[in-house]
């Protein structure tokens, strides 16, 4: 039997959004069951966001790459590959030219003649010309030295629906499993959508009334009308439609009954979010709160501590197992280590438990760091084929919450798992190392805020392995003072929690992060 602790209910997850607004940027932390799952940054002067729609101009055709470079106003020309043109490219170009010149005088496509599709295996110079103006949408933000990546398959997303011009197809989210509900939504959308516009029905539309979906369709068509109006006599490059700010887009895409609260520290942003929530989900507007505490909001909600423990080269889990995460130009490599606390009895079961705990943490780390591209995971070797199948199945379940497109391959005969994950923005990198007070900043050590967690984790392991032994702890005087201060002190809390008195003494020669446990004979208890 697998331990219950490593098999959480993945479907029911309580979510919180903690938002820290500063004059230069907005930091957004998504917590799931209290654990940091996603971290987003948006600079207040950010000009290029995934989903923004531009009127651009072809700058250069590259037949060798089967791609074009496009001027949309970014310092680096944006990249447009043939595979991102979409089959309806000819219709898009015809509409763009007609809207700019004024020969097309309505945004609706009722009388617009849809042109034949382009072939999938064509060449870029057969369908596009240099200096040509064209309607485009950002597919990926600028990453490293590369400019934005573009697509010509325009989508206008809402909370329940996504409108796709020049396309007459209705697609219902696969996550809506009930066949009767799928049929109801299909018939409903067929009756309200304009001609020559396709619609993708999102999961959030399940069970919604006709009036809700009709109102959103009207709002999305107003956005399309705004794009059309701005294109008249426009000279590229020009932005025609901005995606929602990061906070609103996260709420639009993720908001459901699992959200328990949204907390923001800025009054103006609080008003904006409250207003947006009242427009998309009036019943849930009450979960938006303004933070007025004295401490910084991320510190008050424990986000800073989680950032310190989650980023860096290693990520430690509650069992003592840890991940080593390395990145190269071509791929990301994750190594799973059991630590020094692997039980000696039933090794196969213990290895499976460590791998399962690691799989959940890896799924969280991929979302949190926004790691994209090829990811290789070196799990602890398992000889039991049934255990290998269980691990792969659970990895897929843990990754279900990930909005980025991904593919998970089975474990290879060498115990390696390969994952490919869509990359739409640069991976988040946060340096969590601090200057060491002992060496005056010439070296680095792990974040000191996590020291207490490490001490208690080692203490629990010792109490489990030798429950009848006397135990004492020796540490730096500053750490000892922290453990003994207050009523009740941490030392007193340990008595209540573990029913054991832990003697604590100080050693001024110990540096701030060094501590040692001793038994009743004053012999050091070695954990490594």
N, C-alpha and C positions, 0 to 999 in steps of 0.2 A: 504493500500500500504506500502511495506517495503521501508525504506530509501535507497537511492542510495549508500550512503557512506558505508553501510555494505555489499553491494553486488558488489564487484569489479569483473572485468573481470579476471577470474582465468586462462584462457588459455593463454592470452597475458601478459607475465610478463617479464619486462626488468631485465636482470641478469648481475651482476658484480662480478668478483673474485678479492679480495684484498689479496695479499700474503706478509707476513712479515717473512723474513728469518733472523735467528740469527745463531751464531756459533753452538748452541746446538739443535735447533729445527726450524721447519717451521710451521708458523701459517697461516691458510687459512680461510678467511671469505667469504661466499657466500651471496651477497646482492640481494634481489628481490624487485624491486620498491623502492630501497633505504633502505629497512628494512633488518636487519640481519636475515637470514634464516638458515644457517648452519655454524658451527665453527669446524674446524678440526685442530688437532695437530699431527705432525709427528717428533719424535726425530730423529736426524741424524744417531744415532746408532741403530735404530729400526730394529730388526731381524725377527719379526714374524707378517706378514700382511695377512689379508684375501685374499685368491687367490693364495698364495705361494704354490708351489708343492714340495713335499719331497719324498725321498726314506726313509721310516722308518722301524723300527723293533718292532714287537709285544712284549711287556714287560710282560704283565700279562692279563689273561682272567678272566673276572668276570661274570660267568653264572647268578648269582643273579641279576645283573644289566642288563644282556644281552648286555654287552659292553666289550671293551678291552682298556687297557692303552698302549700307543705307545710311543716309544722313537724317537723323531725327533730332539733332541739336545736342547730342552728347559729345564730349571731347574725343571719344573714340567712336568711329563709325560702327553702327550696329550690324549684326551678322544675320543674314537670311538664307537658310539652306533650302534647296528644292523640295525636300521632304516636308518642310513647314509651310509651303505655299498653299496647300489644300486643293482639292479637286475643283472648287468653284472660283479659281483665280480669275478666269476671263470675265465672269460676272462681276467680281469685285472691281477689277480695273475699269470695266465699262461704267459701273455705277460711280466710281471715284471721278473719272473724267467728266461724266455728265453732271455731277453735283458741283464740281469746281467751276465748270464753264457756264452753268446755269441752264443747260439744255434739259436737265431733269429737274422738275419743279415740285416734286413731292417725295417725302422720305419713304412712303409706303411702296411696296413692291407688287401691288395687285396687277398692274399693267406692264410690269418690267419683264422683259423676255430674258429668261435664264439661258446663258451661253453653255455650250458643251463643256464637259469636264476635261481637264488636262490629264494626260496619262501619268501613271506613277513613276515610270522609268524614263521620263523626258529629260531634257537638258535646259539649264537655266537661261541660256542665251536664245532659246527658241520661244520663250514665253515672256521675257522681260527685256526692256531696252534701257540703255544708259540714259540718265537724266529723267527717266520716267517717274511721275508722281504716283503714289500708291498708299492705300489705307493699311495700317499695320497695328499690331498689338504686341506688347512686351511679353515674351515667354519666360525669359530668365533675366535677372538683374545682372549688371556688370560684375564680373568675377575676376579678381587679380588684374592682369593687363588687358583682359578682353572687354569689349563693349557689350551692350545688351544683346540678347538673342531674340529674334522676332518671329512672328507667325502672321500669316495672312488669313488664318481661320478665325475670324472675329467672333468673340463671345461676350455677351453682356450679362453678368451674373446677378441674381437676386438671392434672397434667402430660400425660396421654394423652387424657383425656375431659373434656367439659363437660356437666353435667346441666342440663336445662331442664324444670322441673315443668309439669304440665298440658298437655304436648305429647308426642305419640307418635311424632315423626319422628326418624329416624336420618340424620345427615348426615356424610359422610366428607370430610375436607380435600381440596381440589382439588390440593394439592401432592403427594398420593399418586397417582402417575400409573398405576401397574400395575393393570390391571383385575381381575386375579385376587386381588391383595392387597386391593383395595377391596371385592370380593365377600366375601372371607374375613372382613374386619373387620365388614362389615355383618351377616353371618350370626352371627358371634360375639357382637356386641353385642345382637342381637335375642334371643339365648338367655339373656343375663344381666341385661338391664335390667328394672327393675320396671315394672308396668303404669302407664300415663298419665304416664310420664316420658320426655322426649325426650333424645337424646344427640348431641353433636357430637364426632366422632372427630378428634383433633388429629394433625398431621403426625408428632409424636414417637411415635405408636402404631404406626407402620409396622414390621412384623416382630416385634412384641411377642407374648409368649406369653399364653395364656388366663389363666393364674394372675396375671400382672401386671395385666391389665386388670380381672379380677374383683376383685382386692384394692383397686384404686383406686376401682372402683364402690362397694365396701363403705365405703370411707373417705368418699366424697362423700355417700353416703346417711346416714352418721352425722352429718355436718354439717347435713343437712336435718332430721334428727331433733332435733338440738340447737336449731335455729330453732323447730321446733314446740313443744318443751318450754318454751322461754323465753317463748313467746307466751301461754301459759296465764295468765289473769288479769293480763296485762301492761297497763300504761297508757302510751300513747305520749306523747312520743317516747322510744324506747329502741333502742339498737344491739343487733342479734341475732347478727350474724356479722361479724368483721373479716377483711378481705383480709390475706394474708400481708404481713410487712414487705417493704419495697421490694427488699431484697437477695434474699430467698427468692422473691419473685414474678418477678424478672428471671431467676433460675436456673431456675425452673419453666418459664417461657415460652421461654427461649432455649437452655437447656442441650442440647448435642449433642456429637458427637465432635470438633468443631472447637475446643472449649474446651481450652486447654492449662494454664491455672492460674487459681486464685482466691487473691488475697493480701489479708489483713486485718490491721490493726495492733492490734486489741483482743482480748484473751484470751477474754473472755466471748462476744463476737460470733463469734470463731473457733470456739469450741466449739459454738455454736448452728448455724452454717452447716455445720460438719463433720457434726453429727448429722442435719441436714436432708438433706444430700447422701447420707448412708448410707441414709436411708429411701427416697429417690427414685432414686438411681443409685449403688449401693454400689461398683461398679467404678471410678467416677470420684471417689470421696471423697478419693483420694490427691492430687488436684490442688489441694486446699485447703491453704494454707500460712499460718502466722502470721508476720508481719513483725516482726523484732526489731532492725532497723538503727538507727543513731544519727540519721540525717537523717529529716525528715518523710517519710512514705510517698509522698505525691504528688510531692515533689521528687526522691526516689530513683528513681522510675519515669518521670520526665520529664513527668508529667501537668501540673504547674504551667506549664511552658514551653509546652505545647500549648494550655492554656487561654488564656495570654497571646496566642498567635499566632492563635487561632481565633475569639476574640470581638472585639468592637469593630466599628467601621463598615466597615473593610476586612479582607479575608482574602487573603493573598498565597500563591501556589502556587510550586512549585519552579522552574518555567520563568521566573518573573518576572511572569507574568500575575496579575491580582488581581480580586477581586470587591468591589463596593461594595454594602452591604446597608442599606437604609433601611426603616423601618416607619412606617406611618400607622395611623389608627384603622380604616380600611376594608381595607387590604391591606399586603402586604410587597413591596418592589421590589428586584430584584437586577440590577445592571449588570455585564456582563463586559467587562474591559479587558485588552488584550494587553500593556500595559506598553511599555517602550521597546526591547524586545529581539526584536521580530518580524523574522524573516529576510526579506530582500528577494526571494529566489528562491522560486518556486512559492507565491504568496500564498494561493491557494485551499486548498492542502494545509496550510499553516501556520495559517490561520484555523480549519480543521476541527480540527486538533490542539489549539489553544487552547480551542475550544468544548467538545471532548470532555473535556479535563482539567478545565475549569470545571464541566461537568455532574456529574462524579464528586464534585468538591468541594462543589457545591451540594447534592447528595443527602446528603452527610455533614453539611453545615451545618444542613439542615432537621431532621435527627434530633438533632444535637448541641444546637441552640438550642431544639428542640421548637417550631418555628414552625408555626402552624396558620392556617387560613382561606385567603384567596386570595393566591397568590404569582405575581407577574409577573416573568419573566426576560427581560432584553434581551441576547440573545447577539450576538456580532459577526456582521454581515450575511454571508450565504452565498448566492451566486447559483446554485450547483450544486444541483439538486433532489435528486440522489442523496445528496449530503452532508447535506442537511436531513433526509432519511429516516433516514440512519445515526445522526444526532444524536438524533432522537426515540426510535429503537429502543434506543440505549444508555442514554438517560435513564431509560427504563422498567426496564432491567436494573439500573441503579445504585440505583433506588428499591425494588427487590424486597426488600431487607433491612429496609425501613422497615415496622414493625408497625402504624403508624397508617394508616387508610384514606386513599387518595389517588386523584386522577384527573389524568392528564396529557393535555393537548390538543396537537395538532400545532402547529408554528410557523406564525404568521400571516404574511400577506404583508409585514408590517412587521418580521419577524424576532423577534417576541415569542412566548414560550411561557407558557401559563397552567397553573398547578397548583393544585388545591384539596387541602388536607390536613386531616385530622381534628384538632380541637383538644380535648384532654381535660384539660389543665392549663395554667397560665400559661407563656408562653415564658420561657426562661432568659435573663436579661440580666446580663452581668458587665462592669463598667467596667475596661478594661485600661490606661487612661492613667495615667501617673505624674506626680507633681509635678516640674517641671523645675528642676534645681539651679541653672541659670544665671539664671533669672528669679525665684528664691526662692518658687516656688509660685504665681505669678500667672498662669501659663499651663500648657499641658499638651503632652506629647510622646508618641511611641509608646514602648512598653515597652522599656527598655534591655536586657533579657535577650535580645532578638532581634537586637541590633546586629551580633554576630559573624556570624549567618546572612546578614544583608543584605550585609555586607562580602564574604563568600566568594562569595555569589551573583553580585555585581557583578564580582568578580575572575574567576570562571569565564567570564562573558560577554566580558570584555576579552581573556582568553587565547584564546578561540575566534575572536574577530573580528580580532585582531592578534597571532598566535602568535610572531612574530619580534621584537616590540618589547621594549625594556627598560621595566620597570614599577616604579613606586615608590608607596608609600602614605603619606599624611600624616594624622594624627589627633590627638585630645586625648592628653596625656601619660598619663592613666590607662588609656586604651585601648591605647596603645603598650606600656605596661608589662605589660599582660595578654597581649598578643600575643607578647612576648619572654620571658616568665617560664617557668621550668621547663626540664627536659631530658627529652624533647625539647620545645621550645617550639612554639607554633602556627606561627610563622614557619618553623621547621625542618620541621614536618609538611607545610607547603605545598611545600617542595622535593621531598620524597619523592612527594607526590601529583601535582604538576603539572610536575616537572622544571624548575623555574624559581625563581631567587632573586628575592624581592620585597623591595626595600629599604624599610624602615619608619622614618619620622622623626616627631618630635612637633612640635606647634604649640600653645603654651599659650593662644592666642587662640581655638582651636577649642572649641566647646561639646561636651559629652560624646557627643552623637549625630552630630556632623559629621565626615565624613572625605572625602578626595579622592584620586583616582588621577592620576599624572602619567606621561608617556612619557619617552623618553631625552633629549628636548630641554627637559624640565621644563615642557612645556605640559600643562595640565590635560586629562584625558580626560573629556569631558562625556558623561554617560550619558542625560540627559533630552533 
